Amino acid sequence: MSYVDGFLLAVPKDNIPEYKKIATKAGKVWMEYGALAYVECVGDDVPPGKITSFDKAVKLKDGEVVMFSWIVYKSRAHRDAVMKKVMADPRIMPMMDKMPFDTKRMIFGGFKPIIEM
């Protein structure tokens, strides 16, 4: 079974081109170090909820859009090894300092699949 890192964040619509540029560079680094897949998605059909929803989770503000992303690895051990290399790569830290969104509202975590088809 694989292992997945998932991310949920809010990006100002005007910053999507910059976000896409940074995410493309970052994705190339992750893939270079062995990630199986790197996917960045912009909200297209993300309805607001009454109790909970994607927009509530990231405290979406006017002019922002929800982004949903994931990275796939062979296993948790593989993820940990890839992540160690990525975080040590000198191309990554300069990107981290210039994120075009509020990183305090980003949600992320590692997930162990229970069903894969």
Rosetta blueprint (number, residue, H / E / L):
1 M L
2 S L
3 Y E
4 V E
5 D E
6 G E
7 F E
8 L E
9 L E
10 A E
11 V E
12 P E
13 K H
14 D H
15 N H
16 I H
17 P H
18 E H
19 Y H
20 K H
21 K H
22 I H
23 A H
24 T H
25 K H
26 A H
27 G H
28 K H
29 V H
30 W H
31 M H
32 E H
33 Y L
34 G L
35 A L
36 L L
37 A E
38 Y E
39 V E
40 E E
41 C E
42 V E
43 G L
44 D L
45 D L
46 V L
47 P L
48 P L
49 G L
50 K L
51 I L
52 T L
53 S L
54 F H
55 D H
56 K H
57 A H
58 V L
59 K L
60 L L
61 K L
62 D L
63 G L
64 E E
65 V E
66 V E
67 M E
68 F E
69 S E
70 W E
71 I E
72 V E
73 Y E
74 K L
75 S L
76 R H
77 A H
78 H H
79 R H
80 D H
81 A H
82 V H
83 M H
84 K H
85 K H
86 V H
87 M H
88 A H
89 D L
90 P L
91 R L
92 I H
93 M H
94 P H
95 M H
96 M H
97 D L
98 K L
99 M L
100 P L
101 F L
102 D L
103 T H
104 K H
105 R H
106 M L
107 I E
108 F E
109 G E
110 G E
111 F E
112 K L
113 P L
114 I L
115 I L
116 E L
117 M L
